[in-house]
């Protein structure tokens, strides 16, 4: 019986991702945020339960990736698609392409799937990551869409910003750039400086900008990782 518990959490991750997908096409960006965050909680507990119960399995690993593609790839990408299709103003030079450009959002699940496939084959990514983690990318997009939904119709420059983020963050997911894990190995400052700094910054950003602060925090995570690689 206990061997099925982690997979049950994984299925709840997938179920939550499907609801987030529905919320996206209902233009309910807050709903997307809530349900992707719920999916992230289930994603944490499936791995935690597997380790706690000692029942990790190849099936669980594959199911986890399939669920993550939906919850952290397709669902946030659908929010970006709706943002670009229904909320974004387009520069005059791109108005004729406005029916097609929203589909660039689906580069997000394409590169998310590539990222998850690479992660499954690389057993070295335990205490750190190579490339931007898929959940971090998802957190950026759901908070970004929620944060700019009201100003996007009046600012065509935001289209360029959104498209730029789609390209850059998608490439970061499949890059070999080392990025630190969110996990804190022990309750001490030494060795956890980057994680603690990120937590403090995330709290500050959310206090200042609400849900949109999560997106700023993910950008801070990327910057901290890049700086740490140069030191």
N, C-alpha and C positions, 0 to 999 in steps of 0.2 A: 504493500500500500504506500509506504513512504517514498518509494521511487517515483511515484506519480505526482508528488507534491510540487517539486520544482517545475515540472511541465505544466501543472495547473496555473502556476503564477505566470508562466510564459504565455499561456493561452489568454489569460486576463490582460496581459500586455497587448496582445493582438486585438482582443475585443475592444480595449480602450482606444487603440489606434484607429479602429474602424469607426468608432463614434466620433473621434476627432476629425476624421475624414468627412463624415456627414456634416459636422459643425462647420467645416471650411466651406462646403458648397451651400450652406445656409447663410453664409456671410457672418457667422457668429465667431469672430476672432477670439473673444474671451473664452468661448467654449472650447476652441482649439487649444488654447493655452492650458486650460484646466485638464482636459483629457490626455494631452501629451504628457503633462506632468504626472498624472495618474499612471500612465503607461510606464514612465520612467521609474516610478516607485515599484511597480510590479517587476520591471526589468532588474532592479536592484535585488529584490527578494528572491527571484528565481535562482540567481547565482549564489546568494547567501544561503538559501535553503539547501541547495545541492552540496555546498561545502560543509554545512552543518550536519547534514544527514549522511554525507559520504556516498552520495548516489549520482555523481556526475556521469553522464553518458554521451556517446556520440550523437544519439537522437536528440537529446536536450540541447546540445550545441547547435545543431542544424535548425531546430525549431526556434531557438532564440534569435538566430540571424534572420529567419523568415519573418518573425514577428517584428524585429527591429526595422526591417526594410519598410514595413507598413507604417509603424508608429513613428519612426524617426526619419523616414524618407518620403513616402507617398503622402502622409498626412500633412506635414509642414509644407511640402511642395505644392499641395493643393491649395493651402492658404495663400501661398505666393502667387499661384495661378489666378485665384479669385481677386487678389489685390491688383494684379496687373490688368486683368480683364475688366473688372467692374469699378475700380477705384482710382486707377492711375491716369494722370494726364499725360499725353504723348506730345513730344516735340513735333512741330509741323512737318519736318522731314521724314517722320516715321509714322504719321497717321495712317497711311495706306497699308502699313504692316501691322496695325494694331490688333487685327484679328488673329495674327499668327505669333506675335512676339510673346504673349503670355505662356505659350507652350515651352519656352526656354526654362520655365520653373521646373520642368520635369527632368532637367539635368541633375537636380538634387537627388532624387531616388536612384538614378543611374549610377552616379558616383558613390552614393551611400552603399549600394549593393557591391560595387567594386571594393570599397573600403572594408566592408564586413567580410568579404571573401578573402582579402589579404590578411585581415586580422585572424581569421580562423586557421590560416595556414602558418602563421608566425607565432610560435610559442614563446618568443622573447618578450612580447608586449604584456607584461604583468604589472610591473611597478611604474612603467612609463609607456607612452604610445609613440608610434611612428605615424605622423599625420594627425589631422584634426579628428577627434572621436565623433562618431555619428550622432550620439545623443547631444553633444555640445553644439554641433551644427544645427540640430533640430531646435534646441532651446533658443539659439540666436534667431532663427526664422519665425518661430511662433510669437516671440516677444517683439520682433521687428515689425511684423505685419500688424500686430495689435497697436503698436506705438505710432505708426505712420498712416494708419487707415484714414484718419480725418484730414490730414494735410496733403496726402497724395493727389487728390483731385485738383488741387490748386497750385501744384508745383511740379512742372514737367521734368525738372532736374532730378527729382527723386527716381524717375524711371532709370536714368543712367546709373544712379547709385545702386539701385536694386539689381540691375543687370550685372554691374561690376561685382557686387557681393556674390551673386550666383556663380559667376565664373571663378573668382578667386577662392571662395570657400570650398567649392567643389574640387578644385585642384589641390587645395590644402588637405582634403580628406585622403587623397591617394598619394600624397607626397611622402618622402622619407624624412621629413623634418621631425626631430624628437620633440614631444610635448609631454609635460609632466602629468602624472595621474592625479585625480582628485582625492584619492585615498590617503588618509593620514595613518602611517604605519604605527606610530606610538604617540602617546599624549605628552609630547615635548616639542619645544620650539626648534631645536637643532635638527636639521634634516627635513623639516616641514615648513621652511620659511616661505616657499612659493605658494603652498596651499593656504597657509594662514593669511598671507598678503591678499590672495584672491578672494578669500572669504570676507575679509574686511572691506575690500573694494566693492564686492558684490552687494554687501549690506548698505554701503554708502550710496551706490548707484540706484538701488531699489528705493531707498529712502528719498532720494532726489527725484527720480523719474518714474517710480512705480514699476509696472511690468516691463516697460521699455528698458529699464535699467539692467534687466537680465541680458539683453543684447549687447549693451555696453560692456557688461562684465565678461561676456564671452570674447569680445574683442580684446579686453584687457588680458584674458587668459592666453590668447594667441601672442600678444606683445610680450608678456612675461616669459613665455616659453622661448620666443625668438631671442630675447635678451640673454636668457640663461644659457642658450647655446653659444653665444658669442663671448661669454665671460670665461 
